[in-house]
Amino acid sequence: MTPHGEGEGEVVVWALPSGVPIHACFDEHGFGFESDPDALRWAPDGRRLAASAGTNAIAVLEDGRLLTLALPDDTRDHQVAFCWMGSAAQLYASAQGPSDRGSGAIITVGSPEGALTWTPRDVPPAGLKRMTFNAAAGIVVGDDLHFLSAVDVGKGSVRYHVSLAGALPMPTISSTVAWSADGRRFAVVAPTGKSQAASVITVFDGDDGRELARVSVEGHVDALAWSPSVTTDGHRPLAIVAGPAFDDPRRVHIFVADRIASTIEVALARRPHAPKDARSLDWSPRGDRLALVLRDGTIRIVDATSGSTVGAIDAMPRLVDAGVIWGQGECIIGLGERRLTFWTIRGDRTAHYSVKATPE
């Protein structure tokens, strides 16, 4: 977005690990209308990029040019949830369609507006706030904080529709939830007791909606982050950031299968207005290490199993005041207010980029 967060915006694609920008695309209505990590999603082939555009459009970009700008729901003034459907040819969007249709639309990339195919009536049963494609089961999965839903898009039917009332009795806009990237795991947090001195994390199976496990941790849970890879015995670790609601210490719990496998105590940076997307930490692509942003701006690299420090990047707080991303090729990216800074895993700074006030 532009420095004021409205109007003209830009999507920039960088080569990693060099941090060199290779494509830029502008839109007069701006990209990323809301602070949501799902506003940008790569297609499975890694070439096309879908982005939230304006208040209710979805743009598909390739090599810095606009292929499609679809408007599946022109009744909204906020981001439309969407995901790729296992290929670079189609997306699925949660939208309010015609009165005789459901709340989902298939967008076929190609025509400038994108060909829209609506799901049958009551599919899905409710509008989804978050969604992803579960390739293992061939379904689109998502939630609205009240239900987990899965849609078999090819058949135009609902695979499951599971209530979250037992795991999240009082959902709010600030409730913390997380889908794994492959759509096979979902986690939701609920505070316990009037003092909210503890939290319960419930994990569900994205294939069939079954509840798999529950675990309680002390304090308020700030964020959840699923590992991008599974362990040798087939489990996908979950990082849980927890601690007192307005104080330290912060703890990063590593949850595996049905228990807390390890705990890391660390002075994580705190950003009260940051989205609940675990930007104070990120997993390495192999899922064996974590990058943690500390209050002093240092990015600490830790072993996810032992919690021991294996490296550190001496960054400045303003360069990482919005979080961190662990990119491919052992590249660490610090997110600042309207800026990105790139380092190698050894701490060498390789590039820096600031969002311009107006596109060139």
N, C-alpha and C positions, 0 to 999 in steps of 0.2 A: 504494500500500500504506500501512498504518499505519506510524508511526515505527519499530516493531520489525520490520517486514517480514513479519509473519504475522498471521493472523486477519482481522478485518474490513478491507476495502479499498475504494477508490473509483476510479471512472473519471470524470474531469471533462473537459468539452468547452468550449473557449474560442473566442470570436469574435476574428478577426484583422482588422486589426492592433491593435485596442484592448486585447486581453488580458483582456476581461471574461468570466468564467465564465457559461455559459448553461445547461448541463445538468450534473447529477451523478447518478451511479448507484452504489449500494453493493451489496456481496455479502458474506455472512457468512464465506465461505471465502477472500475476497480475490481481487483481480485481479493479473495479472502475477506468477505464482508464481516465475518465473525472470527474471533480468536479460537479457531478450532483446528487441530492438527489434521482432521479429515477433509479440510478444504482443498488439499492437494493430494492426488493419488496417481501413482504411476500405473500404467497398464502392465499386464504380465510380461509383455515383450520388452519393457524398459525403454521404449521409444516414445510412446504417446503419454501425455499427462493430462488428466482431467482436473479442473480447478473450479471452485465456486467463483462465480462472476456476478458482480452487482448484488442485488438483494435476493434474486431467486433464479438465476440462470446457472447452467453448467457449460463450461468451455472445454473443448478438447483441443490440445495443442500438440504439434509435432514439428521438431526442428525449428522452433521459434515462430511458427505460423499457425493461425487459427484455422482448424478444420471444421469444427461444428460449434455452434452456440445454441444450445437447446433450452427451452423454457417449459419444463414439464409442469410447473405450477406457478401461474401468474397471480395467484391470490395471496401470496406470502410476501412479507417484508423481511425475511431472514433466510439464512442458508438452507438449501434443500439437501437432505442427506442422500448420498449416492455411493455406489461402488462399481468396480469393474466386474464383469461376469465371466471370469476365466479366460478371456481373450481380449484383444485390442479392438474388437469390432463392436462390442455392445456394453452398455452400462445399465444398471438398475437404479431407479430413483424413487424415493418416497415422496409422493405428491398427491394432491387432491385432484382427481380426474373428473370426467363427466359423471353425472348423477347415477348413471346405470353401470358405472365401472368401479373397480377397487381403488386402493390407495397406493398402487405401484405402477410404474411405467418403465418399459424397456426402451432405451435410447440406442438406435443403430447409428453409428458414426458414418458419415459420408456426406449427406446433404448438409447445406449450411445450417439449417435449423434442427437437424437430427430427426430421423423418422421415429415417431412415438407409437408404441404398442402398449395399450393399457391392459392390466390384469383384470380378471373377472371380478364381479361384485364381491365385496368383503374379503378380498385378497390383497394385502394382508388384512387381518381384522382391525388393526389400528395403525396409524401413521408411525413410522419408525424414526427415532432420533439419531441412532447410530446403526451402521450396518457394514457387513463385509461378506465376501464370498467364501463359502466353505467348499473348496474343490473336492475334498475327500468324500463328502456326501452329495455334492452337486446341487447345493441350495444356497440361497441368500439368507443370512441370519442377521438378526438385529434386535433392538430393544427400544422401549419407550419409558423405562424406569418402572413400569407397572407389569409388563409382560415381556418374555422372550418369545420371538416369533421366527419361524423358518418358512421360506417360500420356495416351493419347487416351481421355478419360473417356467420351465419347459412344459409342465403339465397344468400350470395356472392354478395350483392348489396349495393349501397350507400343510406343511409337514408337521409342525407342532406349534402350540400357542400356550405357553406355560406362565402361570402367575408367579410374580416375584414378591407377593405379599408376605410370605414367610421369611424371606431373606432381607427384604427392605420394606418394613411395615409403613414407614412414613417418608416416602420419597420427596425430595426437594430438588430444585434446580442445581444445588451444589452437591448433590449426592455423587460419590465417587464410584465409577464403574470402569471396566476395561475389557475389551475383546482382544484376544490374541490375533495376530495378523492373518493367520490361516483360518480364522473363524471356528476353531475347534474347542476353544475354551472362553468362558466368560466369568468375570469376577465382579462382585458388588459388595459394598461396605455399608454396614449399619451400625450407628453408635448404640451402646448399651448403657442403661441406667440414666437417672436424671442428671448426674454429674458428667455423663459422657466420658468417664475415665477409661473406658475400654471400647474396643470396636470388634465386630465380628465380620470376617470376610467369608463369603459363600462362593464356591466355585461350581459352575455348571458345565455340562458337556454340550458343546455346540452342535454335535451330530444329532442328538436326539432330545436335548433339553433336560436331561436328568441332572439332579443335584449330585455332585461328586464328593464334596468335602466342605467342612466348616472349620475355621480356626479363629481363636480370639487373641488379640494383642492389646497391650496396654496403650492408652492414649488415643488421640485422634489420628485417623489415617489421612494424610495429605494427598497421596497419589499411589497408583498401581502401575506396574510396567511388566508385561510378559516378555520373557526371553525370546529371541528370534529363532532359537534352535531347541531341540529336545535333548535330554540326557541319554546316556547309553542304554538305560532301561526304559526309554520311551516316555519319560515325563517332561513337561515343559515348566521350568521354574518361573516363579512370579516374585518380583521385587515389590515389597510393601514399605512405604515411607510412613512412619508413625512417630508419635510423641505427644507431649502436652499441647493443647490447642494453641497456646500463645507463648510457649516457652521452650527451652531445651531440657534434656537432650533429645536429639532426633535419632531415630534408629531405622536402619534399612534391614528388614527381615527378608530372607530368601526362603520362600515357601515352595516345597517340592512334594508332589503327590498329595499327602494329607497332613503334613506337619511343617513346622519351621525348622529348616535344616541348618541355618546359621543366621547370626545377627551382627550387623556392623554399626557401631556407634560413631557418629560423625556430626560435625557442625555444618550441616547443609545450609546453603543459601535459602532464604525464605522470601517469596514474592507474593504478597497477599492477594494480588489481583491476577495472578497467572492462571491460565486454564489448568484443569485437573488432568494433565497429560504426562506427569512425571518428568518434566523438563529439567528438574534438578539432578536427574540421573539418566543415563542411557546405557543399554547393553552393547557390548562388542558384537560384531556380526556373527562370531562363533558362539556367543553366549557364555563365554568363560570368564569375562571380566566386566567391570562396570566403570563408567566415568561419572564421578560425583562432583558437583559444583559446591564449593565451600563458601562461607560468608565473605571471606577475604578475596574472593575471585579466583582462588586456586582451583584447578581441575585435578582431582586426585584419581588415579587409576588403581583399582583394587581387584584382587582375585575374588571372584564371586563365591567360591567355596570356602576359602579360609578367611577372607576379609582382610588379608594382609595387603599393604600398599606396594605396588610394583612400579609406580611411576607418578610423576606430577608435572603439571604445566603451570608455570607462574604467569597467569593472566591477570589483567586488571578487572575490578568489579564491573566497570561500565561495558566491558567487552563481552561479559557473560551474564548480564543482569536479567536476561530472559531465558537462559538455560543452555543446554548442550546437546549436540547430536554426535553420535559416533558413526562416521561414514565408512564406506568401503575403502579398502586400501590403507587401513590403519590411520585414517584421517579423523581428527577431532575438530568439531566445528562449534565455536562459541556463538550463542545467539544474544545480541545486544539490542537495544532499542533502535530499530531501523538500521542495523548493521550486522554483518557476519565477519568472523575472523577464523582463519584456518590454521591449524597446527599439525605437525606430524606427531606420532605417538611419543616421540622423544622430546617434544616440547619446542621444536623449531617452528617459528611462525612463517607460513608460506604465502598467505594472501589475506587481504582485507577488502571488504566491500560495504559501501554505504548506499542506502536507498536515496535516490535523487528527489528533489522537490518536484520536478516536472520531468516527463520523459523527453529524451533527446530525439 
